[in-house]
Amino acid sequence: MATTLTDQLEALAEEARSAVAGVSAAEELEALRVRLLGRKEGRLTAVMRELGRLPAEDRPAAGAAANRTKGVITGLIEAKRAELEADGKDAASGTDLTLPGRARWRGARHPVTQVIDEICAVLARLGFTRARGPEAETDWYNFTALNTPLDHPAADMHDTFYLSPGILLRSHTSPVQIRTMQAYRPPIRIVAPGMSYRRDPFDASHAPAFEQLEGLAVDEGVTFVDLKATLAEFARGLFGASAAVRFRPSYFPFTEPSAEVDVSCLLCGGDGCSACKGTGWIEIMGAGMVNPMVFEHVGYDPERYTGFAFGMGPARIAMLRYGIPDIRLLYEADVRFLEQFA
């Protein structure tokens, strides 16, 4: 009986070779697969039903032979399917199999938007609330109230977009701080993301329109220690528990004292690399204690209240985090670029 079953399996394998060789269409090949290997009515299934009638000692050898036959037939079918696809033309349907598939585009939030949301989420845990203001401002809010005289180079037309005399596109989001302090009494703790505009060249590291984000905290007894502690906790929340910050003396008209704030390099962990120019540090923001002159402009008593402010460019942080070499990629709306962040 075992010999008869083995003969049937060999005959089925030969039949499969002949039938597969004569196939010229994908649909025809699939129909042949079902006829030979189908679970219910397949030829191999019918032969394997005979296994139950064999003596127990003959079943292992017959079962192994059946599995080999199934492997041979499956290999023949797969090889033929690959051959049909390689030909690029299904003779029966006329479908060109070489045409690329129409992949569905995956939408994604812009990387700068992602960074802004993460920054605001970290600062929200520290008690900061989002605030917004108009993008078209007066020179008083943009310069004078921030202790920047109108004869300062930043207020010149070669640096600032003027819409009409005394009206301009804000060059930073600091006017939001002024408007907030005019509207509310301390304590205040806000974060102000938004667009800013400057007459900068559009190159690999500059853009004339860009996102900026600033923070402000005002209350009685606020010190530089509070500023350092806040920004250190912010860095750990945004860049990881191992992130460290350092402060370098600087100057801004609206803060005194002022500092540039660096974070340990995200790429080398502070060991030094090309991204941080071998220093182990990357500058991410400017900060300082609010200048008493700013408090006088908004009607706060500088003898009673103190505060700190900081500002950063989310685009720069996005470029550092995702290894983006050219800021112009953030403005081109290329779906191939944006899809990488989906």
Secondary structure, 3 states (H helix, E strand, C coil): CHHHHHHHHHHHHHHHHHHHHCCCCHHHHHHHHHHHHCCCCCHHHHHHHHHHHCCHHHHHHHHHHHHHHHHHHHHHHHHHHHHHHHHCECCCCCCECCCCCCCCCCCCCCHHHHHHHHHHHHHHHCCCEECCCCCEEEHHHHCHHHCCCCCCHHHCCCCCCEEECCEEECCCCHHHHHHHHHHCCCCEEEEEEEEEECCCCCCCCCCCEEEEEEEEEEECCCCHHHHHHHHHHHHHHHHCCCCCEEEEEEEECCEEEEEEEEEECCCCCCCCCCCCCCCCEEEEEEEEEECHHHHHHHCCCCCCCEEEEEEECHHHHHHHHHCCCCHHHHCCCCHHHHHHHC
